[in-house]
Amino acid sequence: MRKAHFKRSLVALSVSALFAVSAPTFAANNTAGSLKGKVADAATASALAGSVVTITNKNNGATVTSIVGQNGGFRVPNLPIGEYKITITKAGYQTQVIESAKVSIGNEVNIDVVMTSGDIEVISVTGSKVALVDAATPEIALTITADEVARLPIALDVVNVALLAPGTTQGDSAFGNLASFGGASVAENTYLINGVNVTGFRRGTAISDIPFSTYDQFQVKTGGYSAQFGRSTGGVVNAITKRGNNGWDFGIETRWVPEALRENRGTVRYPIGNDEGTIKPFDVYTSDEKTDITDVETEFWLSGDLIEDTLFFYGLYQAQTKEAEAYNSAFYSGFDNYQRVNGEANDPLWLARIDWNINDDHSLMVWGFSDSNDLVDVTTSFSPEGSSDRTSVTKTGGQTWSVKYDGRINDWLSIDALYAEVEFNSTRQAPEDEACPAIYDVRSGSGVELGCWVNFTASVEEDKRKQTQFNVSLDYFEGHALRFGVDYEDNTSLEGSFYSGHIYYRYAKLATGTKLPNGYQAPNDLEYVRTRVYENGGSFNSKSTAFYIEDTWDITDSITARIGLRSESFENLNAKGETFIKIDNQLAPRLGIAWDVFEDGNSKLFANWGRYHIPVASNTNVRMAGAELYYEEYNILNGVGAGELPEIGAALGDRRTFSDGSAADPAEILDTSIKPMYQDELILGFEHTINEDWSTGIKFVHRDLKSIIDDVTIDEAIKANGWDFDPGHGGYYVLTNPNTDITVYYDTDGDGVREQVKLSADQLGYPEPKRIYNALEFSLTRGWDNDWAFNGSYTWAKSYGNAEGYVKSDNGQDDAGLTTDWDYPYLMDGASGSLPNDRRHTFKMYGAYKVTENLSIGANMIAQSGRAKSAFGDSLPDDYGSDYQYGLTYYPFNERCARGCMGREGWRFKVDFNAVYDVTFIDGVDAQLRMDVFNIFNVNNVLKTNETMSVGGKLNVAYGLPTSVETPRYVRLSASIKF
């Protein structure tokens, strides 16, 4: 008896010690996990080939069976996430049962089992343990479940989950709530839900918005991700939704942010006034003291089996009321003319999912959601004569649906396939769009809106992605787990945009001797009106194709290598359906190695090198390859008449035409020698399990943006060659890789025939693009043990160079790939320095603690050093050598002040807190009351200030005033019940 007991204990010890959850994404597809292991004879340690491993999902009854091979190993890829029971049987041996094994997204459960001969007897091992260190992957990823997120005080969107990971930073508020990964711009990330790419492809700044409660698990990849993932030079957020299981559940949850418990930011005032007296000291710059916000969400969800063990349903409907009322600064300054804006977005969100277990080896998932919403803004203008209303509607989101198949052909071959259609919208419309010209008056030094216009640019922006994937997992060769596949996206952007009233007037002053961009030089001080016309429209297609292959190679029992190659091709078409830009076969190798240093699964030393490409945003097609009409004229301003329209006088110089309304010839605007935009990354790291609860790690990350794609003017090279040049053209733009020799077609002699010409980088005059990111990450983690959990990290990071990436935080420009950077060489003079997403020091801590059986608390803290501050101007020194055209320069008051010359913003410090109380009163009914307090200390962190120092040779009195601050303290109250 003592001997039998010893053997059972040995088996239990073996299973509990060696059974662990790890996270090598290469071992599974992007919507599931996998399981592998070895089975051996307890007495001889020899492989027990032919053992039967039965894996049963405890929630929906799905069962997979695998036969142990000659080497004693087995592997089951594409295993849906969930809790499993694992049974190992072999004739003449005691049956072994692991009662609970949890498979999570992208993770591979690894078990080693020893079998004891003798009487058939079931040994049950429960309470599987999660490995705090994954000893088999070089990837950097944070995997977190919805239950873990629910313990934390966190704003309910996927970006805030991503911001929990080291190496992520909140992006500029001009782009909304987006994240920067590893120094990249906020437009260079990929967001996946159930394998579907829900990232906007026009600018990279849109993410589909599903109800947050429908998420089940998240995986935040901040570096070193496998060849299966691409179209990103930042990071990847890979999430999956909840699904139905056996047994029906129904729930209701209400969330309310009461206005009475919300703080408003105080007033920011001008420290001095301007010369014209239109701005006086202590006038209001910004204020939200009277801002009133209503935010209520109510969810209803239903989940269960339509056919037990076979067909399942999950659905959630979220009703919402989101309203806000705010006043402009004129109201707070006591002016007679001021505005109030009332905004509301009350359209519901919904998501539905059906899962069909066709049989033990084949399954089908069909799901869809709607995040279609109308954001209605009513602007009320008040004056002594009365008030008037203007209404603008911005349409966002759309309908998305997808179908996904998973199949297991045999023990060594599995496949999965996906098709999806995703809609995005960003249409801005108002009744005034047709009749009310856009007017700005900058004669006082700051922009004043005039006229009855609502949307500066009215637009129809509708995008649709059609995504197709096919993947194969091959486990035929011992020690090698092969995965290969194809990923194709066919994207269409519908565009129709124009200035309000189909014309834009700008009133300004011109000092004696000052030149306008069209070359006109003022003989005396004068006031002028610049008139611009812009219209663009059409349907634009872009295609993206990727092939990849990857091998996870168990070199030894303690060393695992991941060797992958991804080939990507991008094609963008113009409004005529002709190829505008095409870049084929961009090869992206991915190489990684992980070493289980002590061969106990508790420590790993790892390294990873990879290349990552990003596609050309469809915004490039729309802007450069559309039927765009865009020109400007300058005239004497004789006065401002009825409707605040200009009284136009004599012309000041010639019209400048940027585009004439016809689709541009690709030969004229595309560098035929263009190369892809890509980034190289190197990661070195070490992770160690301190004990069964604690782990720690250190990582070094180096990223180098090797090439970018942007539009540049070739004017300097044209002049250098003495070719025919029209200064009224408004710049000759070419899409290229800045600071490279380019090949393009240009009419050198003005005879109407374009010739192929080569222009050298020296003639063009642009500096070398650079974005370097170096970081050291330190982490300390304590896993949840039903009492408390903690996660802390410190990141030292430096992001420097002259190229932020796809978008431009300096001026909030989301023209992906077509920002004002690189338009003229002088715009890049002084651009090198600490980039906008550089945060030198970041401390993150979050965790939860169970106070009593029913009460738990959580906290989420960040302390982060500020961004670099610059000083911009709108001119160049007289002896600079180039004429100023437009844009912010690094020459305020005609003195050079390179990027970051004004120091840094202050540190950011914020703490969020929550308390969750579980109400138990009826068996089978779970209820919960919850309070989340965000920015509990109501700190007033200034995140960004106005960086434009001089305008028209005069001080911008708003320079240095806050333009982005920490969200004030607010409270979210929640109540839920589940039947």
Helices and strands as residue ranges (DSSP letters): H 2-18, E 20-22, G 25-27, E 33-41, E 52-57, E 63-67, E 73-79, E 82-89, E 96-103, E 108-115, E 123-125, E 140-145, H 146-150, H 158-162, E 168-170, G 173-175, E 179-181, E 190-193, E 196-197, G 212-214, E 215-223, E 236-241, E 249-257, G 259-261, E 268-269, E 284-286, E 292-307, E 311-327, H 329-332, E 338-345, E 349-359, E 362-370, E 373-383, E 386-396, E 399-410, E 413-429, G 431-433, E 438-441, E 448-450, E 457-474, E 480-499, G 500-502, E 504-510, E 526-554, E 559-573, E 579-595, E 603-614, H 618-624, E 629-640, G 642-644, E 646-651, E 656-660, H 666-669, E 677-689, E 694-707, E 710-713, H 715-721, G 727-729, E 733-736, E 742-746, E 755-759, H 761-764, E 771-782, E 788-801, G 825-828, E 833-834, E 841-850, E 855-864, G 892-894, E 908-919, E 926-934, E 942-945, E 950-951, E 954-955, E 962-965, E 970-978
